[in-house]
Amino acid sequence: MTGQLWAVIIASFLASTVEFVEAFTIVLVIGVTINWRSSLAGMGLAVVALAVIVGIFGTALVKFVPIETLRLVVGILLVLFGLKWLKKAILRYAGLKALHDEEAIYEEQVAELKARGEHHQARIDPFGVATSFKSVLLEGLEVAFIVITFGAQANVAGSTSASGRGILLATVGAAAALLLVVGAGALVRAPLQRVPENMLKFVVGIMLTSFGTFWGAEGIAGEDFWWHGDLALPLLVVFYLVVAGLLILWLRPYAPKKAASTAGQMTAQPHGEVAR
Amino acid sequence: MNRITRAVKATYNFFAGDMILLVAVALAFGLGGLLAGALHAPALLVGVVLIGLIVGGLVTTLAREVRGRPRN
């Protein structure tokens, strides 16, 4: 295989990895904090929607789908969802709201169902489905754009070796990226289940707000808005973490004394798959 | 009418559930869009306004939660 063919595969692989990591992060955290059923349902719906969109538009997709408008809408919704979760998690850590023992409620529900001879099935949560759906749809479309752009460019470049096969090669790169990200996700899933529930919700709040700010800003000001592109995302995460940490410190003195003592027990219960 | 009101309320609760956060996010993206699109402001200014309003909304809604509570 020539250097140009490898270049198409590697470029598509690297760019798609970034997009898949972004989408998979949200699928993973929704799966761990809400339940896998909702997370995978959202992901499945997004995959079907993507297949329909790509099936209808084919390579003309880049002309018809307003990706910046989509980024803006998804960004605004993620910021709203993220802030809602972050507010609750901050109030819990500050001791102003009781730590929610959903694990105990879940165990109780399962025991009750078992006692009645019924099988437990995690309830589909609209919030989880919607969040997972939006992220996978947006990132999936971005991957489709990457594959079409890189593939078409290789075709236009006119190399006899790449000619006509550009999109196929770019698809191979993107598929390899998907396998890598899903494999890595499967490895981190089990350790994530043991993280305390409020800490996970806190992290989800930070992630959704960061992703939302990142995509929303690209939606209003274009793809080259952020300094060093995707590298701005971890900086946003760190920024929101620092802000949230400072807010917890600010709020702690207002907590009732009893609640304040329980707020410090961040390592309380390990978290399992719970119905919200 | 009652059904419509309930649907609007359910939609609001699903997407926001907090008027301060909703207004702050709407302001952040509205003003950010205006600065970037109509006024062609530098990216740094747009970023500061956007993130500043998002953080401002969070601080305001948390401040409302502790209003009237004594400090320990």
Interface residues (C-beta under 8 A of the other chain):
Chain A: L72 G75 I76 L77 V79 L80 F81 L83 K84 L86 K87 I90 L91 L96 P126 F127 A130 T209 T213 G216 A217 I220 A221 G222 F225 W226 W227 L236 F239 V243 L247 L251 P253 Y254 A255 K257 A260
Chain B: F14 F15 A16 G17 D18 L21 L22 V25 A28 F29 G32 G33 A36 G37 A43 V46 G47 L50 I51 I54 V55 G57 L58 V59 T61 L62 E65 V66 R69 P70 R71 N72
